[in-house]
């Protein structure tokens, strides 16, 4: 009976501790759509825009990646907060079941002194643990709220990017019509426009580290034969000063020649230049490595 009462008390006390947080979260959930569901919906919409605009729109993908990371962080912190709540319940339950042995009880204790000292040490430890957990929960509450706000802000940004691209649909469709639609042809699996761009690059720039274009199975432009990567180093290493300067010149060449040959976007040194959005160079968030961040190669995609 005592065990059941203590377990119930522990849960009740922990629930009381976190009631303001949970109540606030419940009110927010009632006032706005589920962030994960909203992100899934916006991701589907972004995917359709990429399809309509003939390839991944880099600004849109960048915002989508940031929103996904922010949402995952918020979800992780909510899970940690739930686990902390369970920890508090267990500590409160253990404290209640063990009882409190204060100084008066110690003086009148009639039994094994070592048992009394052991109980006192246990209670002191539990009190310390409880204080630590309470501080941890206070920190988690703040982090969880901040993470949720950050995720909401990124989702708002993704909505805005989608709205802006739809607003510019006429201009973008004009670009798509100007360059026409090409399918891969020939044994190399590249479009004629990509082949022409690749040949011009190889005629104008030395490529001591090689290049790659077609990537079978790739869901993006490499898979459809409309992109090439021109390497400025090997093994994922940061390019030398000389190689970086060559990459800079190649990226600028692609921008200058773009209107004539149909360049759609360029990625280089963790930045992207998308002709469809017309916003110039934009910083790309960390994708996890030198190659993923395009620090070691210039990527050129064609319409």
C-alpha positions as CSV (number, residue, x, y, z in Angstrom):
1,X,0.0,0.0,0.0
2,X,2.8,2.4,1.0
3,X,4.6,1.6,-2.2
4,X,1.5,2.4,-4.3
5,X,1.0,5.7,-2.4
6,X,4.7,6.7,-2.8
7,X,4.7,6.0,-6.5
8,X,1.5,8.0,-6.9
9,X,3.0,10.9,-4.9
10,X,6.1,10.9,-7.0
11,X,4.2,11.1,-10.2
12,X,1.9,13.8,-8.8
13,X,4.8,16.0,-7.5
14,X,6.7,15.7,-10.8
15,X,3.5,16.5,-12.7
16,X,2.9,19.6,-10.5
17,X,6.5,20.7,-11.1
18,X,6.1,20.6,-14.9
19,X,2.4,21.6,-15.1
20,X,3.1,25.2,-16.2
21,X,5.4,23.9,-19.0
22,X,3.0,21.3,-20.2
23,X,0.0,23.6,-20.0
24,X,1.8,26.2,-22.0
25,X,2.8,23.6,-24.6
26,X,-0.8,22.3,-24.8
27,X,-2.1,25.8,-25.4
28,X,0.4,26.4,-28.1
29,X,-0.5,23.1,-29.8
30,X,-4.1,24.1,-29.8
31,X,-3.3,27.5,-31.3
32,X,-1.1,26.3,-34.2
33,X,-0.6,23.3,-36.5
34,X,1.8,20.5,-35.6
35,X,5.3,21.7,-36.7
36,X,6.3,18.3,-38.0
37,X,3.1,17.9,-40.1
38,X,3.5,21.5,-41.4
39,X,7.2,20.7,-42.3
40,X,6.1,17.6,-44.2
41,X,3.5,19.5,-46.1
42,X,6.0,22.3,-47.0
43,X,8.6,19.7,-48.0
44,X,6.1,18.2,-50.5
45,X,5.3,21.7,-51.8
46,X,9.0,22.5,-52.2
47,X,9.6,19.2,-54.0
48,X,6.9,20.1,-56.5
49,X,8.4,23.5,-57.0
50,X,11.8,21.9,-57.7
51,X,10.1,19.6,-60.2
52,X,8.3,22.5,-61.9
53,X,11.4,24.6,-62.0
54,X,13.5,21.9,-63.6
55,X,15.8,21.1,-60.7
56,X,16.6,21.8,-57.0
57,X,16.1,25.5,-56.2
58,X,19.1,26.0,-53.9
59,X,17.6,28.8,-51.7
60,X,14.6,26.7,-51.1
61,X,16.6,23.6,-50.3
62,X,18.8,25.6,-47.9
63,X,15.8,26.9,-46.0
64,X,14.2,23.4,-46.0
65,X,17.4,21.8,-44.5
66,X,17.6,24.5,-41.8
67,X,13.9,24.0,-40.9
68,X,14.4,20.2,-40.7
69,X,17.4,20.6,-38.4
70,X,15.6,23.1,-36.2
71,X,12.5,20.8,-36.0
72,X,14.6,17.8,-35.2
73,X,16.4,19.7,-32.4
74,X,13.1,20.9,-30.9
75,X,11.8,17.3,-31.0
76,X,15.0,16.0,-29.3
77,X,14.7,18.5,-26.5
78,X,11.0,17.7,-25.9
79,X,12.0,14.0,-25.6
80,X,14.8,15.0,-23.1
81,X,12.3,17.0,-21.1
82,X,9.9,14.1,-20.9
83,X,12.7,11.8,-19.7
84,X,13.7,14.4,-17.1
85,X,10.1,14.4,-15.8
86,X,10.3,10.7,-15.3
87,X,13.6,11.0,-13.4
88,X,12.1,13.5,-11.0
89,X,9.2,11.2,-10.4
90,X,11.6,8.4,-9.5
91,X,13.7,10.6,-7.1
92,X,10.6,11.9,-5.3
93,X,9.2,8.4,-5.0
94,X,12.6,7.1,-3.6
95,X,12.8,10.0,-1.1
96,X,9.3,9.4,0.2
97,X,9.8,5.6,0.5
98,X,13.0,6.1,2.4
99,X,11.7,8.6,4.8
100,X,13.7,11.5,6.2
101,X,16.3,10.9,9.0
102,X,17.0,14.3,10.6
103,X,19.3,15.2,13.5
104,X,16.6,14.5,16.2
105,X,15.9,11.1,14.8
106,X,19.7,10.4,14.7
107,X,20.0,11.1,18.5
108,X,17.1,8.9,19.4
109,X,17.8,6.2,16.8
110,X,17.8,2.8,18.5
111,X,19.5,0.4,16.2
112,X,22.5,-0.2,14.0
113,X,24.5,3.1,13.9
114,X,26.0,2.1,10.5
115,X,22.4,1.7,9.1
116,X,21.5,5.2,10.3
117,X,24.6,6.7,8.8
118,X,24.0,4.8,5.5
119,X,20.4,6.1,5.4
120,X,21.6,9.7,6.1
121,X,24.2,9.4,3.3
122,X,21.5,8.1,1.0
123,X,19.1,10.9,1.8
124,X,21.8,13.5,1.3
125,X,22.7,12.0,-2.1
126,X,19.1,11.9,-3.1
127,X,18.6,15.5,-2.1
128,X,21.7,16.5,-4.2
129,X,20.4,14.4,-7.1
130,X,17.0,16.1,-6.9
131,X,18.5,19.6,-6.9
132,X,20.7,18.7,-9.9
133,X,17.6,17.3,-11.8
134,X,15.5,20.3,-10.9
135,X,18.3,22.6,-12.3
136,X,18.5,20.4,-15.4
137,X,14.8,20.6,-16.0
138,X,14.8,24.4,-15.7
139,X,17.6,24.5,-18.4
140,X,15.7,22.0,-20.6
141,X,12.5,24.1,-20.3
142,X,14.3,27.1,-21.6
143,X,16.1,25.2,-24.3
144,X,12.9,23.5,-25.4
145,X,11.1,26.8,-25.7
146,X,14.0,28.4,-27.6
147,X,14.2,25.5,-30.0
148,X,10.5,25.5,-30.6
149,X,10.7,29.2,-31.5
150,X,13.6,28.6,-33.8
151,X,11.8,25.8,-35.5
152,X,8.7,28.0,-36.0
153,X,10.8,30.8,-37.4
154,X,12.5,28.4,-39.9
155,X,9.1,27.1,-41.0
156,X,7.9,30.7,-41.5
157,X,11.0,31.3,-43.7
158,X,10.3,28.2,-45.7
159,X,6.7,29.4,-46.3
160,X,8.0,32.8,-47.4
161,X,10.6,31.2,-49.8
162,X,7.8,29.1,-51.4
163,X,5.5,32.2,-51.7
164,X,8.3,34.2,-53.3
165,X,9.1,31.5,-55.9
166,X,5.5,31.2,-56.8
167,X,5.3,35.0,-57.1
168,X,8.2,34.9,-59.5
169,X,6.7,32.0,-61.5
170,X,6.3,34.1,-64.7
171,X,9.9,35.2,-64.8
172,X,11.2,31.7,-63.9
173,X,9.0,30.1,-66.5
174,X,10.3,32.6,-69.0
175,X,13.9,31.3,-68.3
176,X,12.8,27.7,-68.6
177,X,11.1,28.5,-72.0
178,X,14.2,30.4,-73.1
179,X,16.5,27.5,-72.7
180,X,14.0,24.7,-73.5
181,X,13.9,21.3,-72.1
182,X,16.7,18.8,-72.9
183,X,16.9,15.1,-72.2
184,X,20.2,13.1,-72.0
185,X,21.5,11.9,-75.4
186,X,24.6,9.9,-76.4
187,X,26.6,7.3,-74.6
188,X,27.7,9.6,-71.8
189,X,24.1,10.2,-70.5
190,X,24.4,14.0,-70.5
191,X,22.2,16.6,-72.1
192,X,23.7,18.4,-75.1
193,X,23.8,21.6,-73.1
194,X,25.8,19.9,-70.3
195,X,28.2,18.4,-72.8
196,X,28.8,21.8,-74.4
197,X,29.4,23.4,-70.9
198,X,31.8,20.6,-69.9
199,X,33.8,20.9,-73.1
200,X,34.1,24.7,-72.8
201,X,35.3,24.4,-69.2
202,X,37.9,21.8,-70.1
203,X,39.2,23.9,-72.9
204,X,39.5,27.0,-70.7
205,X,40.7,25.5,-67.4
206,X,43.3,22.9,-66.5
207,X,41.7,20.1,-64.4
208,X,44.6,18.3,-62.6
209,X,42.1,16.7,-60.1
210,X,39.5,15.6,-62.6
211,X,35.8,16.1,-62.9
212,X,32.6,14.1,-62.8
213,X,29.2,14.6,-64.4
214,X,26.7,11.7,-64.7
215,X,25.9,10.0,-61.4
216,X,23.3,7.2,-62.1
217,X,20.7,6.9,-59.4
218,X,21.2,10.5,-58.1
219,X,17.8,12.2,-57.6
220,X,19.3,15.6,-58.5
221,X,20.8,17.1,-61.6
222,X,23.7,14.6,-61.7
223,X,21.3,11.8,-62.2
224,X,19.5,13.6,-65.0
225,X,22.7,14.4,-66.8
226,X,22.5,18.2,-66.3
227,X,25.4,18.9,-63.9
228,X,29.2,18.5,-63.5
229,X,31.5,18.7,-60.6
230,X,35.0,20.2,-61.3
231,X,37.4,19.1,-58.6
232,X,39.9,21.5,-57.1
233,X,41.5,18.9,-54.8
234,X,41.4,15.2,-54.0
235,X,40.4,13.2,-51.0
236,X,38.1,15.8,-49.6
237,X,41.0,18.1,-48.8
238,X,40.8,21.9,-48.8
239,X,42.2,23.3,-52.1
240,X,45.5,25.0,-52.2
241,X,45.6,28.8,-52.7
242,X,46.3,28.3,-56.4
243,X,43.5,25.7,-56.8
244,X,41.0,27.9,-54.9
245,X,41.9,30.8,-57.2
246,X,41.2,28.6,-60.2
247,X,37.8,27.6,-58.7
248,X,37.0,31.2,-58.1
249,X,37.7,32.0,-61.7
250,X,35.7,29.0,-62.9
251,X,32.7,30.0,-60.8
252,X,32.8,33.6,-62.1
253,X,33.2,32.2,-65.7
254,X,30.0,30.2,-65.2
255,X,28.1,33.3,-64.0
256,X,29.4,35.4,-66.9
257,X,28.7,32.7,-69.6
258,X,25.5,31.6,-67.9
259,X,23.1,33.6,-70.0
260,X,24.6,32.4,-73.2
261,X,25.0,28.7,-72.4
262,X,22.1,28.1,-70.0
263,X,23.7,27.8,-66.5
264,X,21.0,27.3,-63.9
265,X,23.0,27.4,-60.7
266,X,26.6,27.1,-59.3
267,X,27.8,25.9,-55.9
268,X,31.3,26.6,-54.7
269,X,33.0,27.2,-51.3
270,X,29.8,26.6,-49.3
271,X,27.9,29.2,-51.3
272,X,25.4,29.0,-54.1
273,X,24.4,31.2,-57.0
274,X,21.0,30.4,-58.4
275,X,20.0,32.1,-61.7
276,X,16.3,31.4,-61.1
277,X,16.1,33.4,-57.8
278,X,18.3,36.2,-59.0
279,X,19.6,36.9,-55.5
280,X,23.4,36.5,-56.1
281,X,25.7,34.5,-53.9
282,X,24.2,33.0,-50.8
283,X,25.8,31.2,-47.9
284,X,25.0,27.5,-47.5
285,X,24.7,26.0,-44.0
286,X,27.1,23.2,-43.0
287,X,26.3,19.9,-44.7
288,X,28.9,17.9,-42.7
289,X,32.1,17.8,-44.7
290,X,34.4,19.5,-47.3
291,X,32.8,17.7,-50.2
292,X,29.2,18.1,-49.0
293,X,29.9,21.8,-48.5
294,X,31.5,22.1,-52.0
295,X,34.7,23.4,-50.6
296,X,36.7,21.1,-52.9
297,X,34.8,21.3,-56.1
298,X,32.8,23.7,-58.3
299,X,29.3,22.3,-59.1
300,X,27.6,23.7,-62.3
301,X,24.0,22.7,-63.1
302,X,22.4,23.5,-66.4
303,X,18.8,24.3,-67.5
